[in-house]
Amino acid sequence: MLSDSQGRLQDRRPLSIIDIGSNSIRLVVYEGLARSPTMLFNEKMLAGLGRGIVSTGKLDPEAVTRSMEEFRRFRALSDQAGAEHMYVLATAAAREAINGPDFIHRAEEVLKTEIRVISGRQEAYYSALGVISGFHPANGIAGDLGGGSLELVDVNGEAIGDGITLPLGGLRLQDMAKNSLAQAQKIARDELARAKLLKGGQGRPFYAVGGTWRNLARLHMEMTNYPLGVMHHYEIGIESASNFLKQVAKGEIEKIKGIEGVSKNRRSLLPYGAIVLQEIMTAMQPSKIIVSALGVREGFLYSLLDEAEQKADPLISASEELARLRSRSVTHAHELVDWTARTFAAFGIDEAEDEARYRHSAALLADIGWRAHPEYRGRQSLNIIAHASFFGVDHPGRAFLALANAYRHDGIFNEAIAPEIKALATPRYLERARVLAAMMRVVYLLTASMPGIMPRLKWEQRANGVLALVLPASLSDLYGERPAGRLAQLARITNRRLVLAVEGGPSVSVK
């Protein structure tokens, strides 16, 4: 049964996924099947099913017992959250262990649903779909490192190459190397020599998927004092990655800044994850490392969407949802998208594809902070947007979205706004964030944040290079000192001659 809370999208039907990996088992309940899925509930256990599988050929017996107990809890939690469907995916350890079939049978009885034991090729395919779903567009090699295996696959737009599975998951590599990091390095090098597809990734990004690599990236953020703690689309340059991975691969992880933020159960696998990534970089020679927060689970969800839904922009979809949940009028938000497009065109401001997408998103998000105290609307909007669960946007793009809405509330000439976020934006994005905010600050004073006004406003080119914002005669009462003053700010920041005019009446210069 859906919640009566207005903080939920009422047209969504929850569903859950259980991901049975070699090291961890995770339950995620999603609000519904959507292009940009939102988590309702998320819990994992570090079961270690694949520990010792190299020597015994079997799933760890203690881990099996603990897993069955957790499956009962996961089933109950899924039911409690109102999930109408449960999908269960099992990967390397369950498909390869001698006692894997018995484990799956017992788990199906507890969970009361079928378990999909996916092959290595399928795992690579779903991981690739996860990367495709999270980037606009993806073009490089995706690598998903789990506890039992590493899946590698070439991704270029919507095209997915043939994937390969290698026995280089953290737990397995640790077992194969008998806890020797030097031996692990040799094993990783030999195994990756089989991955011929890595040669095709030279000069392209490597998309790092999986918990071990995410934890490494978080440590890298700590080491470099990175200002935005958002994992998805975090980029690491090759030189910085090489120096960092060399330090982790030595095994002296307790000395690394931020290690207390990594669970003790995962720490021992970090050097092995670092070794595998080192060897991938040597074999592939990528342009950079990009972290993906999306993998097999999200790729599987993406596969359930129809073609039209798959082609939707994940950033715009998520922004639309937030506008529906938090703005005064979602219709007004859509009108602002159209009006800013017309205004950019009238001003002769060109937009690259991503710039147009980001303007579209920023307009949809422009009113999400309205319930906050007026003095904190800019700050709240910036924090929500900068840290939102958005996909299809890089970190400079996030900075643009956040700053545009902070400037819209706190003033375009406020230099004290979020210096740490400004440091992530390019100079062009900084300038455009101010310009877009200045435009929004004009029009909000004419609309009272309600729909129906913006479609009736128009820009007219007049003599001597003057550009007029024209109100229809029926809206002449909306003219006043405040919107004229805001238009003067827009004129100043864009270095243009602007006037505010009423159709059929005199115009008032604001420059």
FENLINGI-V634835 format. One record per residue. SS is DSSP state (2 for helix, 1 for strand, 0 for the rest). PSI is psi in degrees with one decimal (none if undefined). Layout:
BEGIN
SS&PSI + SS&PSI
END
This chain:
BEGIN
0&132.7 + 0&148.5 + 0&151.1 + 0&4.3 + 0&136.0 + 0&-3.1 + 0&0.0 + 0&148.2 + 0&115.6 + 0&-10.5 + 0&8.2 + 0&145.8 + 0&115.8 + 0&150.2 + 1&157.9 + 1&153.1 + 1&133.1 + 1&126.0 + 1&110.5 + 1&98.8 + 0&179.1 + 0&-28.3 + 0&-45.2 + 0&156.7 + 1&129.0 + 1&137.9 + 1&129.1 + 1&124.1 + 1&123.6 + 1&150.3 + 0&-32.8 + 0&175.1 + 0&116.0 + 0&162.8 + 0&-35.0 + 0&84.7 + 0&142.4 + 0&133.0 + 1&131.6 + 1&-36.9 + 1&144.8 + 1&122.0 + 1&144.5 + 1&160.1 + 1&141.4 + 0&87.0 + 0&-38.6 + 0&38.4 + 0&-35.0 + 0&2.7 + 0&126.3 + 0&3.2 + 2&-27.0 + 2&-41.5 + 2&-32.2 + 2&-24.3 + 0&3.8 + 0&158.4 + 0&144.6 + 0&122.9 + 2&-39.6 + 2&-40.1 + 2&-36.2 + 2&-46.0 + 2&-46.9 + 2&-37.6 + 2&-43.0 + 2&-39.8 + 2&-38.8 + 2&-34.0 + 2&-37.8 + 2&-43.1 + 2&-43.3 + 2&-40.5 + 2&-43.9 + 2&-41.3 + 2&-40.1 + 2&-43.6 + 2&-42.2 + 2&-36.2 + 0&-3.5 + 0&21.7 + 0&125.8 + 0&-20.9 + 1&144.1 + 1&126.8 + 1&133.8 + 1&123.9 + 1&133.1 + 1&138.9 + 0&-140.4 + 2&-56.1 + 2&-46.6 + 2&-33.0 + 2&-19.8 + 2&-21.5 + 0&148.6 + 0&-41.4 + 0&15.1 + 2&-48.7 + 2&-40.0 + 2&-41.9 + 2&-45.7 + 2&-42.7 + 2&-45.7 + 2&-40.8 + 2&-38.4 + 2&-36.5 + 2&-39.3 + 2&-44.9 + 2&-16.0 + 0&37.3 + 0&161.2 + 0&144.0 + 1&130.1 + 1&110.8 + 1&104.4 + 0&144.0 + 0&168.6 + 2&-39.3 + 2&-41.8 + 2&-38.4 + 2&-43.4 + 2&-39.6 + 2&-47.9 + 2&-35.6 + 2&-41.7 + 2&-40.7 + 2&-36.7 + 2&-43.6 + 2&-43.3 + 2&-39.8 + 2&-19.1 + 2&-5.0 + 0&153.2 + 0&88.1 + 0&174.0 + 0&142.6 + 1&93.6 + 1&-155.9 + 1&127.7 + 1&134.3 + 1&122.1 + 1&109.9 + 1&114.8 + 0&-162.5 + 0&-28.8 + 0&-24.0 + 0&164.4 + 1&124.6 + 1&131.1 + 1&137.7 + 1&143.4 + 1&131.0 + 1&129.6 + 1&100.1 + 0&-121.8 + 0&-0.9 + 1&132.8 + 1&125.2 + 0&-179.4 + 0&128.4 + 0&162.1 + 1&142.8 + 1&131.8 + 1&147.3 + 0&59.3 + 0&17.6 + 0&153.8 + 2&-49.0 + 2&-44.6 + 2&-42.5 + 2&-40.2 + 2&-42.7 + 2&-45.4 + 2&-36.6 + 0&-1.9 + 0&46.1 + 0&17.1 + 0&117.0 + 2&-34.9 + 2&-43.0 + 2&-36.7 + 2&-39.1 + 2&-43.3 + 2&-44.0 + 2&-45.7 + 2&-42.3 + 2&-44.1 + 2&-43.4 + 2&-41.4 + 2&-17.3 + 0&-21.0 + 0&-16.1 + 0&76.6 + 2&-25.2 + 2&-21.1 + 2&-31.2 + 2&-31.7 + 2&-6.0 + 2&1.2 + 0&129.9 + 0&3.9 + 0&163.8 + 1&153.7 + 1&122.6 + 1&112.8 + 1&118.7 + 1&141.2 + 0&152.3 + 2&-38.1 + 2&-45.2 + 2&-32.8 + 2&-39.8 + 2&-37.7 + 2&-42.6 + 2&-37.0 + 2&-38.2 + 2&-38.2 + 2&-39.6 + 2&-44.7 + 2&-44.0 + 2&-35.4 + 2&3.4 + 0&42.9 + 0&136.2 + 0&-8.3 + 0&112.8 + 0&48.4 + 0&123.0 + 0&-40.8 + 0&131.8 + 0&23.0 + 0&127.9 + 1&138.2 + 1&124.8 + 1&156.8 + 2&-45.7 + 2&-44.4 + 2&-40.7 + 2&-42.2 + 2&-47.4 + 2&-42.0 + 2&-47.5 + 2&-34.0 + 2&-40.8 + 2&-44.8 + 2&-38.0 + 2&-16.1 + 0&-17.7 + 0&1.1 + 0&56.4 + 2&-24.2 + 2&-16.0 + 2&-6.5 + 0&134.1 + 0&132.0 + 0&0.8 + 2&-24.1 + 2&-17.3 + 2&-5.4 + 0&131.6 + 0&146.5 + 2&-31.4 + 2&-26.6 + 2&-20.2 + 2&-39.9 + 2&-20.3 + 2&-12.6 + 2&-44.6 + 2&-34.2 + 2&-39.0 + 2&-37.6 + 2&-41.0 + 2&-45.9 + 2&-42.4 + 2&-36.9 + 2&-48.1 + 2&-33.5 + 2&-43.8 + 2&-38.5 + 2&-43.3 + 2&-32.6 + 2&-37.1 + 0&59.2 + 0&166.3 + 0&-31.8 + 1&167.8 + 1&129.1 + 1&127.7 + 1&132.1 + 1&128.0 + 0&-5.8 + 0&140.3 + 0&-134.7 + 2&-46.8 + 2&-50.2 + 2&-33.6 + 2&-39.2 + 2&-45.0 + 2&-43.7 + 2&-36.6 + 2&-20.3 + 2&-14.7 + 0&153.0 + 0&170.8 + 2&-41.3 + 2&-41.3 + 2&-37.6 + 2&-34.1 + 2&-9.8 + 0&149.9 + 0&120.7 + 2&-33.4 + 2&-45.4 + 2&-38.9 + 2&-46.7 + 2&-38.0 + 2&-39.8 + 2&-43.5 + 2&-42.7 + 2&-36.4 + 2&-40.5 + 2&-36.0 + 2&-30.9 + 2&-13.5 + 0&162.5 + 0&-33.5 + 0&115.5 + 2&-28.1 + 2&-42.8 + 2&-39.6 + 2&-42.3 + 2&-37.2 + 2&-35.8 + 2&-36.6 + 2&-50.1 + 2&-42.1 + 2&-40.6 + 2&-32.7 + 2&-44.8 + 2&-36.2 + 2&-42.1 + 2&-42.9 + 2&-42.8 + 2&-32.5 + 2&-5.2 + 0&28.9 + 0&114.4 + 0&153.9 + 0&130.3 + 0&168.5 + 2&-48.8 + 2&-34.9 + 2&-40.1 + 2&-40.2 + 2&-44.3 + 2&-37.2 + 2&-43.8 + 2&-49.2 + 2&-45.6 + 2&-37.2 + 2&-40.6 + 2&-31.6 + 0&0.8 + 0&-18.5 + 0&15.7 + 0&-14.9 + 0&13.7 + 0&-23.4 + 0&-13.2 + 0&163.6 + 0&139.0 + 2&-34.0 + 2&-12.0 + 2&4.1 + 2&-41.7 + 2&-45.1 + 2&-43.0 + 2&-43.7 + 2&-43.9 + 2&-45.8 + 2&-40.7 + 2&-47.7 + 2&-44.0 + 2&-31.3 + 0&11.4 + 0&158.5 + 0&67.9 + 0&147.2 + 0&165.7 + 0&22.5 + 0&134.4 + 0&178.6 + 2&-38.4 + 2&-35.6 + 2&-40.1 + 2&-42.9 + 2&-41.9 + 2&-49.0 + 2&-45.4 + 2&-43.3 + 2&-38.9 + 2&-40.8 + 2&-27.4 + 2&-45.2 + 2&-34.7 + 2&-33.7 + 2&-39.9 + 2&-1.8 + 0&136.5 + 0&-14.2 + 0&14.8 + 0&101.5 + 0&-10.2 + 0&-3.2 + 0&120.8 + 0&68.1 + 2&-31.1 + 2&-32.8 + 2&-38.8 + 2&-31.1 + 0&-20.7 + 0&-20.7 + 0&148.1 + 0&159.3 + 2&-38.0 + 2&-41.7 + 2&-38.9 + 2&-46.3 + 2&-45.4 + 2&-31.8 + 2&-41.5 + 2&-42.3 + 2&-48.0 + 2&-42.4 + 2&-40.7 + 2&-39.0 + 2&-44.2 + 2&-35.9 + 2&-30.0 + 2&-53.4 + 2&-28.4 + 2&-29.3 + 2&-12.3 + 2&-16.4 + 2&-14.4 + 0&28.7 + 0&20.5 + 0&151.4 + 0&166.1 + 0&-14.0 + 0&-48.6 + 2&-39.0 + 2&-16.7 + 2&-5.1 + 0&147.4 + 1&154.9 + 1&134.7 + 1&132.9 + 1&125.8 + 0&-176.0 + 2&154.2 + 2&31.2 + 2&16.9 + 1&136.8 + 1&126.4 + 1&132.9 + 1&113.3 + 1&124.8 + 1&139.7 + 0&154.9 + 2&-32.7 + 2&-13.8 + 2&17.9 + 2&-26.2 + 2&-14.1 + 2&-14.4 + 0&142.1 + 0&179.4 + 2&-37.6 + 2&-52.3 + 2&-33.3 + 2&-39.5 + 2&-38.9 + 2&-37.2 + 2&-33.9 + 2&-37.7 + 2&-42.3 + 2&-40.8 + 2&-41.1 + 2&-45.4 + 2&-23.3 + 2&-3.1 + 0&49.3 + 0&157.3 + 1&113.3 + 1&148.2 + 1&151.7 + 1&126.0 + 1&155.6 + 1&134.8 + 0&124.6 + 0&0.8 + 0&-178.3 + 0&154.9 + 1&154.3 + 1&117.7 + 1&139.9 + 0&2.2 + 0&none
END
